[in-house]
Structure formats: C-alpha cells, structure tokens
Amino acid sequence: MTTITTRAGKGSPLTNNEVDANFTNLNSDKAETDGATLTNVDINSGTIDNTVIGGSTPAAGSFTTGQFDTSLNVDGTVTADGLTVGSGGVLSIGTNNAPTTSDISLSGNAVIGGSTSLNITTGGSGFLVRTGATDASAGYSDGLVALRVADGGDISFYEDEGTTPKLVWKAADERLGIGTSSPSYKTEIADSVSGTFNALKLKNERDDGAADAININFNLSRAGGADRDAGEIKVGKENLWDNSPNSNSYMSFSTMSASSASERMRIDSSGNLDMTAGRW
C-alpha cells in the first residue's frame, strides 16, 4: 500500500521533503487493493511491476493470484509461462505461441471448461473429454471419460461408466464401429444379448399415404461415367395405415438389367412369394 504521511498522524506540520514524498508515492506505478475486488481495469501502456495480488511480497512483472469479477479486455498480447492471450482475444494454454485460428488453443495437459471454437494440439498424446462430478470415493478422480481422440485421428465415445468405447471411428481404415472397438467392415454393429439382437431400425415417419416405403439402395461405380444403382430392397405399405388393424406391408427385391432397375421378387403381407415379371 502506498505510504502517505499526514499532519494528524505526525502531530506537526509536514516538511517540504515529506510533502514531496507523498506526491512521489501517489504517482508511483504500484497499486494494492488490500483484498478488494477490481471490477474495471484498463491498462493501456507501460508495464506491471512490483505488484501484489493475493500475496505479501511483490513479484516483479507478474501476478501471483488474481480475480476479475467483471471482465478483462486485452488489446495486444499478454504472455505468461504457458499462458498466452493474443490480439483479438485468442487464448493459448500450455504454450507461449499465440494461436491465430481459434478462440482457444490447448497444448500439453491444459484443462478448459468450454469454448465455441477450439483447437487442441496435444503433441502426440491425444486428448480426453471427461464428464461427471469428481468423486474419489466412487472410483474416479477426474470425472468419467466421455470422448477420446487419439493422435492418429481415431475417435471413441464411451458408455455411461466411462470405461469402454462403444462408438468408434478408425481413421486409418475409415471404419465405424458401434458396440465394437475393432470394426472389420466400413460399418460394424455388435452387441452381446440373449435372444434377438435389434441392431438397426429404419423409419419412414410419413403416415398419410398408401404407397409409403423405405428403400435400401446398392450403387456401383462405372468406368468412364457416373455411378449407377445396382439393386435395391424395399419395404412398403400395401394399403393406407390408419387406426384400423389392417396394416399390411410387402418386401421387394430389384436388380439392374440393361441399365434399368426392375423388381424381380416380392413377398406380400400374406407371405406369398411372387416372381412374376412385370406384375408390379
């Protein structure tokens, strides 16, 4: 705190030297809040030196601890050990190199609460996104693992206990695994259940047509031209589905012949198999 000599405190008139010393102290670059909160700070030139925030001994050129309850506006670049705020409000944690393409850039073991734009550079170790409260008694101290991004680009989403990846993207193979961390095909869905495994559901939510259907299309590449449909499996309504119990459907199979797709087989709602060409 700046020292000011008063007449009341001294008990006699101040000397010229004491008056000069008071003005010198008031004009110094030192500011101490004595525990008060700074709500609006504007530093537009010069340096911060011999400043005490949350401590008892001035630390030259640095803050030991501090708090801004309202806002801190930075015009230019502010750099600390592993923390850089660049022009435009770009924040870098874990490196002294201010990023230019994201609002926040993280390196090393940096931790952050959230951002609208995030660029994470990990130096080869990947990164984790954790969720849930910190509770050592529950068996975890850093929250549950929700997402892991490996250095090679693999992405894993974890189940609710944060121990096993259940949705995995393998970057090198360009494969997606659901329920497996090692997909063997472009898309692989796996589970361990007793009885029927309901792996996939396709739904057409249109409800006002008698011809509503769902189609699975197979497409093959053609040399020197655009890709073409090679076949399809279709499931559709045989009648308008309303509140009556008569909701009938069919399943049909089509193939390509002479560059034209034609239905070759149909199973109707009664279980009849019809392979009569041109019937539909």
N, C-alpha and C positions, 0 to 999 in steps of 0.2 A: 504494500500500500504506500502511496506517495506520502512523504513526511512533510507536514506543514506546521510551522511554529506560529502560535497565536500569542497575542499580548496577554490574554486571560490565563493561558497555560503557563507563560513565562513569569507573569506577575509584574512585568515592567515593559516600557516601550521597546519595540524591536529596533535593532541596529540596522544600518543600511545593508550590511552583508547578509543579515537574516532575511530581510525583505527580498534581496536578490536571490537567495537560496530558495525561498518559497516559489518565486516565478520559475526558476530553473526546474524545480521538481514538478510543477504543474505542466510545464512544457515538454516534459520527458516523454519517451515512447512507451513507458511502462504503464500497463492497465491491469488492475487486480479487482475482481468482483466481490471477493470476500464471501463466496458461497452463493451470490445472487445469480440469476439466470439471464444470459444475454439473449434478447429476443429479436434484435435487428442490428446486425453488424455489417458495416461497409468498409472494406479495406481496399483502397484503390491505388495505393502506391507504397513504396518503401518496403521494409522487411519487418517481420515479427521476431523479436529477440528478447531474451531475459523475461519471458512471460510465464506466470504461474497460473495454471488452471488445475484445480484439484490436488495440488501438492503444496509443499512448503519451501522448496528450493527451486529457483528459476532454472529452466533447462534451455540453454541458448538455442534459438532458432527452431524450437519445437514445442508442441503441446503434449503434456503428459496424459491428461484426460480432459474431456470437454463434453459439452452438451449444447445443442441448438434446438430449442423447442419449436421455433417457427420455420426458418429457412436459412440456408447458407448459399449465397449466389457467388459463383466463381467466374471471373472473366479473365481467361488466360489459362495457365497450367499451375496446379499445386501438386507437388510431389513429396511423398514420404517414403519410408522404407517399405516397398511392396504395395504402396497405395498411390495411384496417380489419378488426378482429375484434370482432364484436358479441356481445351476450348470447346464450347458447345455443350458442356455438361457431361462429357464422356468419362465414365468411371472405370478404372482398371484396378483389380485387386490381385495381388500375387506377382506383379511385375511392375517395373518402373517405366515401361514403354507404353505411352498412352495410346489406346486403340482409336481408330478413326471410323469404323464401320458399324459399331454397336453402341447402344446406350451403356451397356455394362459388359466388360470382358474379364473373365476369370482365368487364373493360371495357378498351377500347383494345387494346394489344399485350400484354396479360397472358398468361403461359405457366404451365401447370399440368400436373402429372403424371397426376392422376386423382381421381375423386370418385364417390360413389354417387349424389349428386344435384347437378346442375349447371345453373346459369342463366347464360347468356352474353349480355351486352349489348355490342354492337360499335360503336354509334354510326354505323351506315350502311355499314360496310365488309365485313360478313360475317366468317366465320372459317374456318380450316383445321384439319384434324386430320392430323398427319403421323406416319409410322411409319418404322421402319428406322434404322440407325445413321447418325450424322453422319460423312460421308466426302467431303471436298472433292475428293480425287483421283478419286472415282467420278462427279463431276459434280453433286453436290448437297451443300449445307452444312447444311440444316435438316431432313433426312430426306425421305422420299417422301410426296407428297400422297396420302392415302387417302380423305379426305372433305372436301368444300367445301360450306358452307351460305352462300348469298348473302343479301344484306339483304332481298330480296323474298320469300324463302322457298324458292327453288329449291335442291334438294339434289342433289349429284353425287358418285357413288362412282367412284374411278379404278381403272384397270388396274394391274398389278403394277409398272410402271415409273413410275407417279405423274405421267404427263403428259397422258393423255387420259381424259375422263369416259366411262364405259361403262354406267352405270346412272344415269338422270337423272329427277328429279321436277320438272316445271314447274308451280309453284304457281298462277300466274295462269290458265293454261289447264287445270289439273288433268289433266295428261297424264303418262304414264310411258313413258320411252324406254329400251330395252335395246339397247346397241350403237349408239345414236344420241343426240346431244345436242339434237336438234331434232325431237321426235316430232310428227307431223301428225295422229295419232289418239289416242284415250284411252290406248291401249296400242300401241306400235310396237316390233317386234323387227327388228334389222338386223345384217347381217354381210357380209363380203366373202370368199367361199370359192370354191374351184374344185370344181365338181360339185354334189352335193346339200347344201343348207343345212338341217341339222336344227335347227329353230327352237323347237319346243315338244314336250314329252312329258307325257302324262297317264297315270298308272299306278294301277290298282286292285290292291293287294297281297293281296287275299283269294284263296286258292288251293284252297279245298275245295268249290266249288260249280260246277255245270254252267251256271248262269244268271248268273254274274258278268258285269258290264258296266260301261262308262264312258259317261256321258251328258253332252252339251253342250246346255244349255237356253237358249232365247231367250225373253225376257219383255218384254211391252209394257204400258204404262200404260193404264188405263181410266178415263174421266171418271166421277166420282161413285162410284167403287168401288175395290176392291183390284186391284193388278196381276194380270195373268194370263199363263200360259205361252202362247207363240205358236207354238212349234215346237221340235224337238229333233233332234239327230243322235246316234245311239247305236252303239257298237261293243261286241259281246258274244260270249260263248262259245257254240258250238253243242253242246259236249259237255264232260264233266269232263276237265280237263287234268291228266294225271298224267305218269309217266315214259315213257309210250308216245309214239310220234311223231305220233299222231293228235290234233293240237291245231288245231281248226277254229274259225273265227270268222265273224261277219257284220257288216255295216254297214247301219243302217236310218235312214229319214228320216220324221219325223212332222210334221203340221200341225194347226192348230186349226180345227174346224168346228162351228158351233152350240155354242160354249163347251166343246167336248170335243176333246181331243187324240187323233188317230188316226194309226197308222202307215200311210204311203202307198206306201212303196217299200223293198225290201230287196235287198241284194246278198249272196249266201251265199258260203260258203268255196270253192265250185266256180266262182265268177264269174258265176253265173246272176242275172239281174235279174228280180225278181218284183214286179209291181204289182197283184196280185190283192187286192182289198179284202176285209178281214175274215179273211184267211188266218191271221194271227198272233193 
